[in-house]
Amino acid sequence: MTGRDKMKLTRRETLKLALTGMALPLMAGASAARAANRIEPEMTEDGLYRQEWFLDSFLELADDLQTATDNGKRFAIFWELKGCPYCKKMHTANLSDPTINSFIADNFDVLQLNLIGDRRVTDFDGSEMSEKQLAAKYGVRFTPTIQFFDTDPEPLATTPARDREINRLVGYVEPRQFTAQFRFITEEAYKNQSFRQFWQAQQKS
């Protein structure tokens, strides 16, 4: 076989190289587009990362939940802490994705609370306390922690604090499972199955 023969490419090899050459810039372009569309959180004075659509609240939980329900949304509390690396990752890895960000913004009213904060919050039962006292009342010890609640605030006034939420996400999880937690609520799957069952079904789909 001559050197010239060795340099000849088959039709399949030529097509493969052409496709590879096309795929690389396309992949690079897609990555660049995702990077350009990333949603960057703002840093607040208390050192927490914040999304622009988080609630500006009077910190009255029953009113916030009722407003969410009236607007066709669900209510969730994000517990975070200054310097928490997993809180930062939740914002910069998960919520920076425009698809995830818009899904949550469109379907949830989110109240951000500081695990050790001193702002006064009125709980569902009418009691008023600081953020850190409320965290202790609900047994929230780690950040980020996300509490999800049902649509009617009235029964929560007489329900023990630890039984008020319908689901809780503790710690950082990767984007797909993170999104599934919110879909578990919007699809009301919690009414007939656990999140584990819901997530296992998502894995198979």
Backbone as ProteinMPNN parsed JSONL, in Angstrom:
{"seq_chain_A": "MTGRDKMKLTRRETLKLALTGMALPLMAGASAARAANRIEPEMTEDGLYRQEWFLDSFLELADDLQTATDNGKRFAIFWELKGCPYCKKMHTANLSDPTINSFIADNFDVLQLNLIGDRRVTDFDGSEMSEKQLAAKYGVRFTPTIQFFDTDPEPLATTPARDREINRLVGYVEPRQFTAQFRFITEEAYKNQSFRQFWQAQQKS", "coords_chain_A": {"N_chain_A": [[0.851, -1.193, 0.0], [0.617, 2.173, -0.895], [1.893, 5.41, 0.217], [0.098, 7.287, -0.575], [-2.285, 5.834, -0.754], [-2.648, 5.243, 1.896], [-3.417, 7.691, 2.877], [-5.9, 8.098, 1.87], [-9.328, 8.447, 2.614], [-12.172, 6.593, 3.661], [-15.593, 6.818, 2.579], [-17.296, 6.742, 4.778], [-15.549, 7.399, 6.868], [-14.858, 9.974, 6.104], [-17.337, 11.273, 6.317], [-17.763, 10.965, 9.044], [-15.704, 12.533, 10.135], [-16.495, 14.991, 9.153], [-18.968, 15.377, 10.446], [-18.113, 15.356, 13.075], [-16.549, 17.635, 13.07], [-18.517, 19.523, 12.653], [-20.069, 19.141, 14.909], [-18.528, 19.909, 17.085], [-18.254, 22.845, 17.069], [-20.988, 23.375, 17.317], [-21.617, 22.261, 19.819], [-19.974, 23.834, 21.391], [-21.153, 26.273, 20.895], [-23.681, 25.873, 22.054], [-22.996, 25.553, 24.735], [-21.931, 28.064, 25.236], [-24.207, 29.605, 24.878], [-25.814, 28.72, 26.979], [-24.258, 29.595, 29.111], [-24.374, 32.341, 28.68], [-27.018, 32.829, 29.219], [-27.297, 32.329, 31.873], [-28.646, 32.837, 35.123], [-27.853, 35.154, 37.396], [-27.632, 35.382, 40.885], [-28.397, 37.978, 43.293], [-26.461, 39.545, 45.867], [-27.389, 40.071, 49.146], [-27.581, 42.538, 51.845], [-27.352, 41.113, 54.193], [-25.731, 39.057, 53.534], [-26.775, 36.899, 52.131], [-27.575, 34.984, 49.22], [-29.849, 35.959, 46.705], [-32.837, 35.639, 44.801], [-34.443, 37.637, 42.318], [-37.19, 37.37, 42.273], [-37.984, 36.446, 44.715], [-40.109, 36.624, 47.609], [-41.134, 39.83, 48.738], [-41.846, 40.355, 51.775], [-44.172, 40.826, 54.54], [-43.623, 39.127, 56.467], [-45.575, 37.448, 57.545], [-46.746, 34.437, 57.838], [-49.179, 33.042, 57.301], [-50.598, 34.872, 55.742], [-48.866, 35.108, 53.56], [-48.95, 32.511, 52.512], [-51.693, 32.327, 51.862], [-51.901, 34.329, 49.929], [-50.253, 33.286, 47.937], [-51.757, 31.004, 47.238], [-54.116, 32.229, 46.329], [-53.134, 33.347, 44.041], [-52.708, 31.206, 42.46], [-50.428, 29.763, 42.992], [-47.857, 27.844, 44.743], [-46.603, 27.689, 48.121], [-43.428, 28.179, 49.573], [-40.69, 27.949, 51.873], [-37.425, 29.084, 51.956], [-34.716, 28.305, 53.795], [-31.756, 29.793, 54.653], [-28.219, 30.63, 55.036], [-25.661, 32.895, 55.846], [-22.559, 32.565, 54.222], [-22.887, 29.871, 53.754], [-21.889, 27.216, 51.838], [-23.391, 25.41, 50.33], [-25.817, 26.644, 50.034], [-25.068, 28.716, 48.377], [-24.329, 27.189, 46.136], [-26.802, 26.133, 45.435], [-28.0, 28.387, 44.377], [-26.167, 29.21, 42.37], [-25.664, 26.993, 40.789], [-28.053, 25.499, 40.444], [-30.392, 27.281, 40.462], [-29.425, 29.069, 38.673], [-29.889, 28.11, 36.213], [-31.919, 28.901, 33.542], [-34.31, 27.556, 32.868], [-35.028, 26.024, 35.139], [-35.147, 28.099, 36.993], [-37.214, 29.786, 35.996], [-39.369, 28.013, 36.072], [-39.777, 27.58, 38.845], [-40.182, 30.221, 39.719], [-42.538, 30.818, 38.34], [-44.367, 29.107, 39.477], [-44.276, 29.13, 42.237], [-44.453, 30.968, 45.31], [-41.85, 32.191, 47.054], [-40.428, 32.439, 50.183], [-37.642, 33.733, 51.667], [-35.727, 32.919, 54.445], [-33.538, 33.603, 57.202], [-31.444, 31.459, 58.868], [-30.29, 32.144, 61.308], [-31.386, 34.558, 61.759], [-32.762, 37.741, 62.92], [-35.117, 38.985, 62.317], [-38.595, 39.64, 62.85], [-41.086, 37.214, 62.749], [-44.376, 36.208, 61.965], [-45.969, 33.355, 62.818], [-47.975, 30.597, 61.466], [-49.813, 30.028, 63.458], [-50.22, 32.401, 64.693], [-48.362, 33.225, 66.566], [-45.535, 35.245, 67.367], [-42.137, 35.58, 66.546], [-38.494, 35.507, 66.39], [-36.555, 34.897, 63.379], [-34.595, 32.887, 63.861], [-35.674, 31.68, 66.124], [-38.016, 30.69, 65.056], [-36.962, 28.865, 63.254], [-35.891, 27.003, 65.048], [-38.261, 26.147, 66.214], [-39.434, 24.749, 64.113], [-37.608, 22.799, 63.773], [-35.488, 23.178, 62.038], [-32.263, 22.847, 61.118], [-30.159, 22.777, 59.375], [-28.642, 24.199, 56.409], [-28.908, 24.579, 52.842], [-32.407, 24.521, 53.659], [-35.559, 23.597, 52.535], [-38.915, 24.223, 52.949], [-42.102, 22.992, 52.149], [-45.521, 23.822, 51.76], [-49.068, 23.12, 52.182], [-52.085, 24.278, 50.525], [-53.968, 25.687, 52.06], [-54.047, 27.918, 54.677], [-55.474, 27.905, 57.084], [-55.942, 25.359, 58.544], [-53.367, 24.971, 59.477], [-52.943, 26.536, 61.646], [-53.696, 25.187, 63.911], [-52.327, 22.871, 63.811], [-49.626, 20.828, 64.904], [-46.34, 22.233, 64.865], [-44.247, 20.731, 63.642], [-45.648, 19.155, 61.926], [-46.731, 20.593, 59.896], [-45.718, 21.082, 57.32], [-45.71, 19.755, 53.948], [-43.705, 18.626, 52.603], [-40.116, 18.382, 52.775], [-36.974, 19.594, 51.886], [-33.687, 18.965, 52.489], [-30.47, 20.233, 52.489], [-28.098, 20.301, 49.715], [-29.051, 19.274, 46.465], [-28.599, 17.777, 43.226], [-29.408, 19.425, 40.053], [-31.557, 18.073, 38.585], [-32.944, 16.433, 40.438], [-33.535, 18.379, 42.259], [-35.354, 20.013, 40.825], [-37.369, 18.129, 40.542], [-38.341, 17.948, 43.135], [-39.884, 20.241, 43.352], [-41.731, 19.836, 41.325], [-43.025, 17.642, 42.377], [-44.628, 18.854, 44.226], [-46.175, 20.742, 42.711], [-47.546, 19.044, 41.006], [-49.055, 17.745, 42.782], [-48.397, 15.249, 43.71], [-47.696, 14.372, 46.169], [-49.964, 13.702, 47.518], [-50.599, 11.062, 47.159], [-48.309, 9.523, 47.216], [-44.905, 8.968, 48.304], [-42.032, 11.199, 48.18], [-39.8, 9.745, 47.45], [-40.888, 7.573, 46.006], [-42.012, 8.98, 43.882], [-39.694, 10.121, 42.763], [-38.271, 7.83, 41.982], [-39.933, 6.937, 39.953], [-39.558, 9.012, 38.149], [-36.943, 8.577, 37.424], [-37.141, 6.379, 35.807], [-38.474, 7.275, 33.632]], "CA_chain_A": [[0.0, 0.0, 0.0], [1.425, 3.381, -1.001], [1.568, 6.478, 1.157], [-1.102, 7.972, -1.053], [-3.424, 5.014, -0.378], [-2.861, 5.363, 3.347], [-4.025, 8.977, 3.166], [-7.284, 8.127, 1.39], [-10.336, 8.149, 3.631], [-13.409, 6.039, 3.15], [-16.736, 7.743, 2.627], [-17.784, 6.76, 6.162], [-14.59, 8.149, 7.681], [-14.968, 11.38, 5.725], [-18.578, 11.781, 6.905], [-17.571, 11.027, 10.49], [-14.89, 13.71, 10.425], [-17.296, 16.189, 8.871], [-19.943, 15.521, 11.518], [-17.381, 15.736, 14.286], [-16.165, 19.028, 12.909], [-19.712, 20.341, 12.825], [-20.599, 18.979, 16.256], [-17.734, 20.646, 18.077], [-18.7, 24.223, 17.225], [-22.362, 23.407, 17.797], [-21.569, 22.033, 21.262], [-19.386, 25.022, 21.993], [-22.163, 27.333, 20.83], [-24.724, 25.591, 23.036], [-22.434, 25.849, 26.054], [-21.818, 29.516, 25.344], [-25.563, 30.145, 25.03], [-26.24, 28.449, 28.355], [-23.503, 30.482, 29.993], [-24.864, 33.704, 28.494], [-28.367, 32.931, 29.775], [-27.281, 32.045, 33.307], [-29.271, 33.852, 35.965], [-26.969, 35.4, 38.523], [-28.339, 35.923, 42.06], [-27.808, 39.153, 43.915], [-26.038, 39.359, 47.255], [-28.058, 41.046, 49.994], [-26.765, 43.106, 52.912], [-27.123, 40.113, 55.239], [-24.817, 38.041, 53.038], [-27.479, 35.793, 51.49], [-27.867, 35.091, 47.801], [-31.289, 36.169, 46.576], [-33.431, 35.758, 43.469], [-35.236, 38.862, 42.25], [-38.61, 37.071, 42.437], [-38.313, 36.071, 46.094], [-41.138, 37.487, 48.187], [-40.934, 40.96, 49.642], [-42.92, 39.922, 52.669], [-44.333, 41.372, 55.886], [-43.24, 38.005, 57.33], [-46.762, 36.841, 58.155], [-46.77, 33.222, 57.022], [-50.533, 32.702, 56.837], [-50.937, 35.787, 54.652], [-48.046, 34.759, 52.398], [-49.481, 31.278, 51.934], [-52.994, 32.607, 51.259], [-51.657, 35.105, 48.714], [-49.758, 32.337, 46.94], [-52.894, 30.193, 46.809], [-55.015, 33.083, 45.544], [-52.479, 33.602, 42.757], [-52.511, 29.941, 41.759], [-49.073, 29.278, 43.226], [-47.597, 27.145, 45.986], [-45.776, 28.473, 49.036], [-42.261, 27.484, 50.099], [-39.723, 28.744, 52.628], [-36.017, 28.744, 51.779], [-33.868, 28.653, 54.921], [-30.37, 29.892, 54.21], [-27.284, 31.138, 56.046], [-24.49, 33.574, 55.291], [-21.362, 31.734, 54.157], [-23.223, 28.462, 53.497], [-21.458, 26.899, 50.463], [-24.425, 24.689, 49.604], [-26.816, 27.654, 49.655], [-24.498, 29.376, 47.2], [-24.399, 26.268, 45.009], [-28.202, 26.046, 45.033], [-28.273, 29.552, 43.541], [-25.261, 29.365, 41.226], [-25.684, 25.79, 39.952], [-29.429, 25.086, 40.146], [-31.269, 28.394, 40.108], [-28.832, 29.83, 37.562], [-30.44, 27.541, 34.987], [-33.141, 29.656, 33.256], [-35.496, 26.689, 32.854], [-35.364, 25.748, 36.541], [-35.478, 29.371, 37.629], [-38.533, 30.261, 35.572], [-40.39, 27.071, 36.544], [-40.056, 27.846, 40.249], [-40.746, 31.567, 39.816], [-43.901, 30.807, 37.805], [-45.267, 28.213, 40.215], [-44.111, 29.227, 43.687], [-44.048, 32.148, 46.061], [-40.767, 31.716, 47.914], [-39.98, 33.32, 51.25], [-36.301, 33.395, 52.127], [-35.479, 33.241, 55.847], [-32.166, 33.435, 57.676], [-31.438, 30.486, 59.955], [-29.92, 32.798, 62.572], [-31.85, 35.935, 61.622], [-33.488, 38.371, 64.026], [-36.376, 39.596, 61.888], [-39.761, 39.067, 63.529], [-41.971, 36.475, 61.845], [-45.623, 35.719, 62.555], [-46.192, 31.979, 62.369], [-49.346, 30.271, 61.081], [-50.67, 30.007, 64.635], [-50.328, 33.755, 65.222], [-47.257, 33.56, 67.46], [-44.489, 36.044, 66.729], [-40.809, 35.249, 67.051], [-37.41, 35.779, 65.435], [-36.303, 33.839, 62.395], [-33.866, 31.766, 64.472], [-36.606, 30.98, 67.009], [-38.928, 29.94, 64.183], [-36.194, 27.724, 62.754], [-35.841, 26.022, 66.133], [-39.62, 25.622, 66.379], [-39.689, 23.792, 63.04], [-36.541, 21.806, 63.723], [-34.605, 23.44, 60.903], [-30.909, 22.94, 61.675], [-29.152, 22.799, 58.319], [-28.982, 25.011, 55.242], [-30.271, 25.086, 52.697], [-33.578, 23.683, 53.915], [-36.746, 24.136, 51.875], [-40.181, 23.695, 53.445], [-43.241, 23.156, 51.248], [-46.769, 23.794, 52.515], [-50.3, 22.927, 51.428], [-52.658, 25.517, 49.989], [-54.894, 26.356, 52.986], [-53.344, 28.239, 55.921], [-56.311, 27.805, 58.288], [-55.661, 24.179, 59.382], [-52.015, 25.002, 60.011], [-52.953, 27.273, 62.913], [-53.911, 24.251, 65.023], [-51.507, 21.683, 63.561], [-48.285, 20.942, 65.494], [-45.395, 22.857, 63.928], [-43.464, 19.75, 62.875], [-46.539, 18.431, 61.005], [-47.385, 21.55, 59.0], [-45.217, 21.039, 55.944], [-46.04, 18.526, 53.218], [-42.441, 18.054, 52.15], [-38.943, 19.151, 53.182], [-35.722, 19.286, 51.212], [-32.566, 19.377, 53.336], [-29.169, 20.135, 51.837], [-28.021, 20.507, 48.267], [-29.202, 18.146, 45.538], [-28.294, 18.176, 41.85], [-30.541, 20.137, 39.442], [-32.729, 17.277, 38.171], [-33.7, 16.059, 41.628], [-34.007, 19.648, 42.814], [-36.567, 20.369, 40.094], [-38.388, 17.119, 40.844], [-38.952, 18.281, 44.423], [-40.909, 21.257, 43.105], [-42.782, 19.199, 40.536], [-43.738, 16.785, 43.323], [-45.641, 19.702, 44.859], [-47.103, 21.325, 41.738], [-48.385, 17.972, 40.46], [-49.787, 17.208, 43.945], [-48.071, 13.829, 43.83], [-47.565, 14.072, 47.599], [-51.248, 13.249, 48.06], [-50.76, 9.61, 47.073], [-47.038, 8.803, 47.23], [-43.77, 9.665, 48.899], [-41.141, 11.752, 47.168], [-38.937, 8.657, 46.967], [-41.615, 6.864, 44.954], [-42.113, 9.91, 42.757], [-38.372, 10.259, 42.159], [-37.948, 6.579, 41.32], [-40.685, 6.922, 38.697], [-38.905, 9.976, 37.255], [-35.709, 7.967, 36.952], [-37.473, 5.388, 34.79], [-39.094, 7.938, 32.478]], "C_chain_A": [[0.882, 1.237, 0.0], [1.01, 4.389, 0.043], [0.313, 7.195, 0.757], [-2.359, 7.212, -0.656], [-3.74, 5.143, 1.111], [-3.597, 6.654, 3.705], [-5.479, 9.046, 2.723], [-8.239, 7.722, 2.511], [-11.551, 7.539, 2.962], [-14.509, 7.09, 3.265], [-17.257, 7.879, 4.062], [-16.871, 7.586, 7.063], [-14.671, 9.644, 7.391], [-16.201, 12.01, 6.358], [-18.438, 11.94, 8.414], [-16.77, 12.256, 10.888], [-15.682, 14.988, 10.218], [-18.293, 16.446, 9.988], [-19.284, 15.95, 12.818], [-16.99, 17.201, 14.228], [-17.329, 19.964, 13.087], [-20.187, 20.307, 14.258], [-19.848, 19.823, 17.268], [-18.148, 22.101, 18.2], [-20.135, 24.342, 17.711], [-22.406, 23.221, 19.305], [-21.008, 23.245, 21.98], [-20.386, 26.162, 22.004], [-23.26, 27.135, 21.852], [-24.242, 25.914, 24.442], [-22.339, 27.351, 26.273], [-23.188, 30.149, 25.563], [-26.071, 29.934, 26.443], [-25.54, 29.389, 29.327], [-24.027, 31.901, 29.904], [-26.22, 33.904, 29.148], [-28.425, 32.626, 31.267], [-27.9, 33.194, 34.096], [-28.44, 33.999, 37.226], [-27.761, 35.977, 39.699], [-27.655, 37.183, 42.552], [-27.411, 38.82, 45.349], [-26.673, 40.456, 48.105], [-27.128, 41.529, 51.105], [-26.468, 42.09, 54.014], [-26.288, 38.936, 54.746], [-25.473, 36.84, 52.399], [-27.612, 36.052, 49.994], [-29.384, 35.127, 47.627], [-31.695, 36.246, 45.108], [-34.362, 36.967, 43.456], [-36.732, 38.609, 42.478], [-38.956, 36.531, 43.823], [-39.29, 37.086, 46.68], [-40.544, 38.666, 48.949], [-42.11, 40.89, 50.615], [-42.966, 40.733, 53.954], [-44.042, 40.303, 56.941], [-44.412, 37.51, 58.176], [-47.085, 35.606, 57.311], [-48.152, 32.877, 56.48], [-50.932, 33.595, 55.664], [-50.138, 35.444, 53.395], [-48.574, 33.501, 51.715], [-50.804, 31.54, 51.228], [-52.835, 33.386, 49.956], [-51.157, 34.197, 47.593], [-50.906, 31.512, 46.372], [-53.835, 30.997, 45.921], [-54.454, 33.361, 44.151], [-52.185, 32.331, 41.977], [-51.117, 29.38, 41.904], [-49.011, 28.479, 44.518], [-46.626, 27.977, 46.82], [-44.638, 27.619, 49.591], [-41.378, 28.466, 50.863], [-38.332, 28.201, 52.361], [-35.255, 29.228, 53.007], [-32.421, 28.651, 54.457], [-29.52, 30.563, 55.297], [-26.089, 31.774, 55.349], [-23.273, 32.638, 55.338], [-21.626, 30.271, 53.897], [-22.863, 28.11, 52.047], [-22.537, 26.186, 49.66], [-25.597, 25.597, 49.238], [-26.344, 28.357, 48.386], [-24.624, 28.474, 45.974], [-25.831, 26.116, 44.513], [-28.549, 27.201, 44.085], [-27.45, 29.548, 42.262], [-25.211, 28.142, 40.314], [-27.098, 25.412, 39.537], [-30.283, 26.251, 39.642], [-30.679, 29.286, 39.027], [-29.328, 29.317, 36.215], [-31.778, 28.241, 34.693], [-34.408, 28.817, 33.296], [-35.956, 26.385, 34.273], [-35.857, 27.012, 37.217], [-36.888, 29.814, 37.274], [-39.644, 29.323, 36.034], [-40.766, 27.369, 37.996], [-40.704, 29.22, 40.421], [-42.205, 31.596, 39.363], [-44.88, 30.048, 38.69], [-45.21, 28.346, 41.737], [-43.905, 30.668, 44.135], [-43.055, 31.655, 47.1], [-40.385, 32.798, 48.911], [-38.62, 32.854, 51.72], [-36.136, 33.851, 53.581], [-34.051, 32.87, 56.217], [-32.18, 32.537, 58.913], [-31.115, 31.119, 61.309], [-30.379, 34.254, 62.592], [-32.665, 36.417, 62.809], [-34.78, 39.05, 63.601], [-37.547, 38.881, 62.56], [-40.714, 38.463, 62.5], [-43.22, 36.053, 62.604], [-45.943, 34.359, 61.956], [-47.671, 31.759, 62.031], [-50.307, 30.313, 62.264], [-50.78, 31.374, 65.301], [-49.212, 34.157, 66.16], [-46.166, 34.29, 66.687], [-43.155, 35.743, 67.378], [-39.762, 35.597, 66.005], [-37.268, 34.621, 64.465], [-35.612, 32.638, 63.047], [-34.741, 31.003, 65.461], [-37.588, 30.14, 66.19], [-38.223, 28.71, 63.619], [-36.136, 26.618, 63.801], [-37.205, 25.362, 66.32], [-39.926, 24.542, 65.341], [-38.598, 22.726, 62.921], [-35.649, 21.953, 62.505], [-33.208, 23.709, 61.452], [-29.83, 23.117, 60.615], [-29.618, 23.697, 57.171], [-28.282, 24.455, 54.01], [-31.305, 24.05, 53.123], [-34.766, 24.371, 53.253], [-37.978, 23.436, 52.437], [-41.277, 23.993, 52.428], [-44.526, 22.988, 52.06], [-47.961, 23.598, 51.584], [-50.93, 24.286, 51.133], [-53.53, 26.298, 50.967], [-54.183, 26.651, 54.308], [-54.152, 27.962, 57.184], [-56.025, 26.565, 59.132], [-54.291, 24.218, 60.043], [-51.944, 25.706, 61.357], [-53.068, 26.335, 64.104], [-53.147, 22.939, 64.84], [-50.154, 21.85, 64.231], [-47.271, 21.389, 64.448], [-44.687, 21.841, 63.045], [-44.313, 18.991, 61.854], [-47.154, 19.344, 59.948], [-46.946, 21.434, 57.545], [-45.628, 19.728, 55.281], [-44.789, 17.882, 52.628], [-41.313, 18.969, 52.599], [-37.724, 18.65, 52.413], [-34.584, 19.844, 52.05], [-31.263, 19.174, 52.587], [-29.245, 20.348, 50.336], [-28.253, 19.202, 47.526], [-28.99, 18.669, 44.12], [-29.569, 18.678, 41.151], [-31.76, 19.291, 39.113], [-33.577, 16.879, 39.373], [-34.263, 17.299, 42.321], [-35.326, 20.055, 42.148], [-37.705, 19.404, 40.409], [-39.079, 17.398, 42.175], [-40.09, 19.285, 44.232], [-42.053, 20.708, 42.257], [-43.632, 18.279, 41.402], [-44.863, 17.568, 43.996], [-46.65, 20.201, 43.835], [-48.036, 20.275, 41.136], [-49.217, 17.283, 41.541], [-49.567, 15.706, 44.101], [-47.965, 13.406, 45.286], [-48.855, 13.531, 48.215], [-51.381, 11.731, 48.029], [-49.451, 8.823, 47.035], [-45.975, 9.638, 47.914], [-42.913, 10.267, 47.794], [-40.227, 10.664, 46.612], [-39.61, 7.882, 45.837], [-41.714, 7.712, 43.685], [-40.788, 10.0, 42.014], [-37.967, 8.983, 41.421], [-38.675, 6.472, 39.981], [-40.075, 7.879, 37.676], [-37.646, 9.372, 36.644], [-35.963, 6.996, 35.807], [-38.014, 6.038, 33.514], [-38.043, 8.561, 31.574]], "O_chain_A": [[1.802, 1.341, 0.812], [-0.043, 4.276, 0.67], [-0.453, 7.659, 1.602], [-3.366, 7.809, -0.275], [-4.897, 5.153, 1.533], [-4.311, 6.712, 4.706], [-6.215, 9.94, 3.141], [-7.982, 6.776, 3.255], [-11.918, 7.91, 1.847], [-14.367, 8.101, 3.952], [-17.61, 8.971, 4.507], [-17.333, 8.361, 7.9], [-14.57, 10.473, 8.295], [-16.143, 13.126, 6.873], [-18.922, 12.911, 8.997], [-17.106, 12.941, 11.854], [-15.568, 15.941, 10.988], [-18.456, 17.582, 10.433], [-19.807, 16.78, 13.561], [-17.091, 17.921, 15.222], [-17.173, 21.07, 13.607], [-20.657, 21.317, 14.782], [-20.441, 20.383, 18.191], [-18.378, 22.573, 19.313], [-20.476, 25.282, 18.428], [-23.135, 23.928, 20.0], [-21.497, 23.638, 23.039], [-20.475, 26.921, 22.969], [-23.728, 28.099, 22.457], [-24.983, 26.48, 25.246], [-22.631, 27.85, 27.36], [-23.325, 31.102, 26.329], [-26.675, 30.824, 27.042], [-26.159, 29.914, 30.253], [-24.122, 32.597, 30.916], [-26.547, 35.009, 29.582], [-29.503, 32.664, 31.86], [-27.701, 34.366, 33.776], [-28.341, 33.07, 38.028], [-28.485, 36.958, 39.53], [-26.483, 37.424, 42.264], [-27.972, 37.912, 45.962], [-26.509, 41.641, 47.813], [-26.03, 41.001, 51.284], [-25.447, 42.193, 54.694], [-26.148, 37.933, 55.446], [-24.798, 35.843, 52.141], [-27.745, 37.196, 49.559], [-30.113, 34.415, 48.317], [-30.996, 36.835, 44.283], [-34.994, 37.282, 44.465], [-37.464, 39.531, 42.836], [-40.112, 36.193, 44.077], [-39.295, 38.256, 46.296], [-39.582, 38.519, 49.702], [-43.222, 41.316, 50.301], [-41.951, 41.261, 54.408], [-44.193, 40.535, 58.141], [-44.261, 37.197, 59.357], [-47.627, 35.716, 56.211], [-48.282, 32.465, 55.327], [-51.536, 33.123, 54.7], [-50.676, 35.485, 52.288], [-48.637, 33.434, 50.487], [-51.028, 31.041, 50.125], [-53.552, 33.133, 48.988], [-51.581, 34.322, 46.444], [-51.012, 31.343, 45.157], [-54.297, 30.509, 44.889], [-55.206, 33.584, 43.202], [-51.497, 32.366, 40.957], [-50.659, 28.615, 41.056], [-49.971, 28.436, 45.288], [-45.925, 28.847, 46.304], [-44.851, 26.485, 50.022], [-41.325, 29.653, 50.543], [-38.083, 27.006, 52.517], [-35.159, 30.433, 53.239], [-31.919, 27.654, 53.939], [-30.031, 31.001, 56.328], [-25.575, 31.236, 54.368], [-22.998, 32.006, 56.358], [-20.68, 29.486, 53.823], [-23.468, 28.648, 51.12], [-22.599, 26.335, 48.44], [-26.291, 25.353, 48.251], [-27.115, 28.565, 47.449], [-24.984, 28.941, 44.894], [-26.06, 25.984, 43.31], [-29.292, 27.023, 43.119], [-27.97, 29.847, 41.187], [-24.758, 28.248, 39.175], [-27.319, 25.039, 38.385], [-30.825, 26.207, 38.538], [-31.365, 30.17, 38.516], [-29.206, 30.001, 35.199], [-32.687, 28.179, 35.521], [-35.463, 29.3, 33.708], [-37.146, 26.479, 34.575], [-36.863, 26.997, 37.926], [-37.668, 30.177, 38.154], [-40.742, 29.777, 36.354], [-41.95, 27.404, 38.334], [-41.663, 29.366, 41.179], [-43.019, 32.319, 39.938], [-46.082, 30.311, 38.66], [-46.012, 27.736, 42.444], [-43.278, 31.473, 43.446], [-43.38, 30.804, 47.928], [-40.06, 33.925, 48.535], [-38.462, 31.704, 52.129], [-36.373, 35.014, 53.908], [-33.445, 31.966, 55.641], [-32.861, 32.838, 59.893], [-31.618, 30.672, 62.34], [-29.843, 35.077, 63.333], [-33.185, 35.625, 63.595], [-35.471, 39.634, 64.435], [-37.497, 37.676, 62.806], [-41.094, 39.106, 61.522], [-43.139, 35.597, 63.745], [-46.159, 34.226, 60.751], [-48.509, 32.625, 62.28], [-51.491, 30.604, 62.089], [-51.378, 31.489, 66.371], [-49.118, 35.329, 66.523], [-45.906, 34.0, 65.52], [-43.048, 35.66, 68.601], [-40.097, 35.94, 64.871], [-37.781, 33.525, 64.688], [-36.004, 31.496, 62.808], [-34.568, 29.795, 65.624], [-37.944, 29.027, 66.578], [-38.82, 27.638, 63.518], [-36.31, 25.441, 63.484], [-37.289, 24.157, 66.557], [-40.588, 23.548, 65.641], [-38.671, 21.852, 62.057], [-35.115, 20.967, 61.997], [-32.997, 24.687, 62.169], [-28.719, 23.554, 60.917], [-30.813, 23.925, 56.984], [-27.18, 23.916, 54.115], [-31.096, 22.848, 52.964], [-34.954, 25.579, 53.396], [-38.074, 22.209, 52.406], [-41.371, 25.106, 51.91], [-44.611, 22.125, 52.934], [-47.89, 23.862, 50.383], [-50.356, 25.324, 51.462], [-53.807, 27.473, 50.724], [-53.759, 25.72, 54.993], [-53.569, 27.798, 58.256], [-55.874, 26.697, 60.346], [-54.079, 23.564, 61.064], [-51.001, 25.502, 62.122], [-52.588, 26.653, 65.192], [-53.306, 22.008, 65.63], [-49.571, 22.93, 64.14], [-47.336, 20.976, 63.29], [-44.538, 22.055, 61.842], [-43.777, 18.268, 61.014], [-48.014, 18.908, 59.183], [-47.744, 21.671, 56.638], [-45.864, 18.723, 55.952], [-44.818, 16.726, 52.204], [-41.508, 20.171, 52.783], [-37.482, 17.448, 52.308], [-34.518, 21.049, 52.295], [-30.979, 18.077, 52.107], [-30.32, 20.548, 49.771], [-27.724, 18.156, 47.904], [-29.179, 19.855, 43.85], [-30.678, 18.392, 41.603], [-32.888, 19.731, 39.334], [-34.803, 16.979, 39.326], [-35.348, 17.255, 42.9], [-36.293, 20.398, 42.828], [-38.861, 19.812, 40.53], [-40.268, 17.117, 42.329], [-41.133, 19.183, 44.878], [-43.21, 21.078, 42.455], [-44.836, 18.156, 41.178], [-45.92, 17.014, 44.298], [-47.856, 20.097, 44.059], [-49.18, 20.578, 40.797], [-49.983, 16.361, 41.258], [-50.448, 14.986, 44.569], [-48.122, 12.229, 45.609], [-48.836, 12.967, 49.309], [-52.178, 11.163, 48.776], [-49.462, 7.607, 46.847], [-46.121, 10.849, 48.083], [-43.041, 9.904, 46.625], [-39.916, 10.668, 45.421], [-38.976, 7.571, 44.829], [-41.525, 7.222, 42.572], [-40.756, 9.96, 40.784], [-37.379, 9.056, 40.343], [-38.117, 5.983, 38.999], [-40.073, 7.595, 36.479], [-37.325, 9.629, 35.484], [-35.108, 6.81, 34.941], [-38.011, 5.423, 32.447], [-38.383, 9.161, 30.554]]}, "name": "protein", "num_of_chains": 1, "seq": "MTGRDKMKLTRRETLKLALTGMALPLMAGASAARAANRIEPEMTEDGLYRQEWFLDSFLELADDLQTATDNGKRFAIFWELKGCPYCKKMHTANLSDPTINSFIADNFDVLQLNLIGDRRVTDFDGSEMSEKQLAAKYGVRFTPTIQFFDTDPEPLATTPARDREINRLVGYVEPRQFTAQFRFITEEAYKNQSFRQFWQAQQKS"}
